[in-house]
């Protein structure tokens, strides 16, 4: 005969079990509509659930073989529907309200990511973990992200700021304005965004305007031949009449790290801080 305490224990365990979602109640067929959300889903252990991604979803290696459903300019809604997703993951900084409404009208379940600061990247990893049944892996990934972010903050919070020009594109010359991910990254590393006073997210500026503000560091997102070309351009401009007296610290970074607000953003942030630290060491 089961005792009263035994029956109560059994009832508690039964109720607790009923509250746990079954493994197949989590999304099994996910479409992610930005490369950084693809990376985030892999980081929390849910990459194998992805059935559709957008162009330039190239990390990790396994992401390259997942079917494409469009790019930042246009989505193939028929292709998305054909993949029968039970979850579509979208970033608010990429998709406009009209596209989002069209996705919802199709009856698709939407998770809207709205990370706008480095700290919120860790929050989003945890949210994706809970959503996909990978809460434990997500907590570990988020904890490591926060630890690395905290170390950078402590190391750079008291340093005198360096004037930093961050280049996004060259034709026309485009930089980052105030309040963006990149603006916050520069500040966190002990820099001052040369055009942080502008409200535009990605303002176009002239070479003369950059040189007039006397940058102490010129950096940005470029790799390979593009980075070589940009570096040579700035060496030419800095050596000209307008650039006389300006420092020659010019170094570019992998844009996939700093331009994607996902789990690898912290790696890009560490490299950006290294560039600024190198400029300080140069004196």
N, C-alpha and C positions, 0 to 999 in steps of 0.2 A: 504493500500500500504506500502511495506517495504521500509524504507529509505536506502540511500546508506551506511550509517554506519552500519545499521542492516544487510544488505546483506554481508558486509565485515566481520562482526562478525560471521555470520553463516558460511561463507566460511572458516574462520580460524578454527572454531570448527570442521567442516567437515574434513579438511585436518589433523588436530591433531588426530582425531579419526581414520582416515585411517592409521596413522603411528603406532598406538597401535596394537601389535599382539593380535590376538584372543586367548582366553584362551586355546582352543584346538590346537593352533599352537605350544605351548610349548611341550616338550617331555612328553609323557604319560606313556611310558613303558621303564624304566631305568634299566640297569644292571651295578652294581658297582663292580669293581674287586680288591678292598682292603677293609678291615674292617673300616679303618679310613674314607674312602670316603662314606661308608654307614652311619657312624656317622655324617659326615658333611651334607649329604643330609637330614637326619632327623633334624639336628640342624637348617636348613634353612626352614623347613616346607615341604620338598618334599619327605619325607619318604614313603608316601602312593603311590608314583609313582614307587617304586622299585619292579621289578618282578624277579630279580635274583641277588644273591650275592655270595661271596666266603666263604669257611670255616673260622671259628673263627669270623664271623660277629655276635657278640653276644650283641651288645649295640646299641640302647636301647633294651628293652625286645621284642618289636615288630619285631626287626630284626631277631630274632631266628626262626621265622616261615616262612621266605622268602626262596624260593627254592634255592638250591646250584648249582653252575656251575663249581666247581673245587676248587683248592687251589693254593698256591704259586708255587707248583711244576708242576701242569698240569691243563689246562682248558679244559672243555668239550665244544668244539665249536659247536657240534651238538645240545647240550642242550641250548646253548646261542641262536642259530638261531631259535630253536623251541619256544622260549619265545617271539619272534618277537619284539625285543627291537627297539625303535626309537632313543636311545642314549645309548652308552657304556662309562662309566666313568673309566678312567685308570690313575694310578699314574706312572710317569716316573721313580721313584725310585724302582719300582717293576717289571714292564713288560719290557722284552728286545725287541730290534728292530725287531727281526724276528716274535715274537708273535704279535706285534703291526701291522706289515705289513700284516700278515695273517688275522687279524680282519678287516683291511681296504679292503683287496681283497674280503672279503665276502660282501662288500657293506654296512657295518655298520657305522653309524655316531659315531665318536670318540671325546670325550673331554679328552685331555691329561692334567692332573694336574702335575705341576712341582714345588710345594712348597718345598723349601730347607732351609728356615729359619723360626723361630717363627712368624716373621712379615708377611711372605707370607702365613701362615695358614689363617690369617684374610682376606687377599686378595682373597684366594681361596674360602672362604665362600661367599664372595660377588660375585665372578664369577659364582659359582653354583646357587646363588639366581637369578642372571640375566638370566641365562640359563634356569631355570625352572619356571620362573614367580613368584618368591618369593623374589624379590629384597628388599622389606621393612624388612621382617624378617631377611634376610641375613645381611643387614646393621646393625640392632640392635645386632645380634650375634657377628658380627665383631667388633663393637664398644666396646662391653663389653670385648671381648678378648683383644683388644688393651689397654683398660683402666687398666686391671689387669696386663698386660705385662709391661706397663709404671710404675705402682707402684713398681713392683719388680725391675726394672732397677734403679729407683731412690733410692730405699732402699739399693741396694747392689753395686752401681757403685764405691764407694770410699773405700770399705772395703779391707783390705790386703788379698790377695788370699790364700786359703787353698789348700793343695795338695790332690786331690781327685782321688781315683781309682773307676772306674765304671765297675761292672761286668755284662756281658750279659749272659755268660754261664760258666759251671764249668768243663766240660769234652769234649774237652780241655778248659782251662781257657781262655775266650775270653773277650776282652774289646772294647772300642771305640777309634778310631783314631782321628786325627785332622779334623776339618771342617765339622763334622757331626751334626745332630740335637742334639745329646746328648752332644757333645763337646761344642756346643754353649750354651746349657742349663747350663752346669757346670760353664762356664765363666760368664753367666748372673747372676748366684747366688753368685758370688764372689769366685769361685773356679778356680783351674788350673788342667786341665785334666792331670793325671799322665803320659799318653801316647799320649798326643796331638801332640807330635813331630813326630808321625808315620803317614804315608800317607794312610795306609790301613784303610778301613772303619771299619773293625772288626778284628783287629789283635789278634793272639793267643800269650799269654805270659806265663811265668812261675811264680810260687809263689815267687821264689827267686828274680826274676826281680822286682816284685811288692814291696816286702819288702825292696829291696835295694834302692828304690826311696822314702822311708819313707812316706807313705801316712798318712795324718791326718784324712781323712774320707774314709771309705770303704762302698760303697753303690752299688746299681744296681737294676735290674728289676727281682724281684722274690716275690712270695706270697705263703701262705699256707705252706705245708710241705717242699717245695723247699727252701723257705726263712729260715725256721728253720735249715735245713741241711747246707745251705751256712753260716749262722751265726755261727754255731758250728764249721765248718771247719776253719773259720777265727780266732775264739778264740783259737783254737788249734795251728794254724800257728803263730799267734801273740805271743803266749806264748812260742814258741820254741826259739832255739838259734838265728836263723836268724831274728826273729821278736822282739827280746829283745829291749825294749825302744820305740817301735812303739806304737802309741795311740790305744785305744780299741774302738773307736767310729765306730761301725758297725751297719748299718741300711739299710734295703732293702725296695723297693717301688713297688707298683703295676705296672707291665710292660705294662699293657694295657693303662696306662695314658701317660707315657713318650716314649713308643716305637711306638705309633701311632700318626703321625703328623696331628691330627685332632682337633676338638673343645675341647676335654678333655685334650689336651696337656698342657694347661695353668694350670689345676688342678695338674697335675704331676709336673710341674715346681714349683708351690707354695710349694708342699710337699718336693721337692728336696731342695729348699731354706731353708725350715724349718729344714731339717737335717743339713745343713751347719751352720745355725744360732745356732742350738743346740750344735754343736761341738765348736763353738766360745764361747758359754756360759760356756761350760765345762772347757774352758781355757787350 
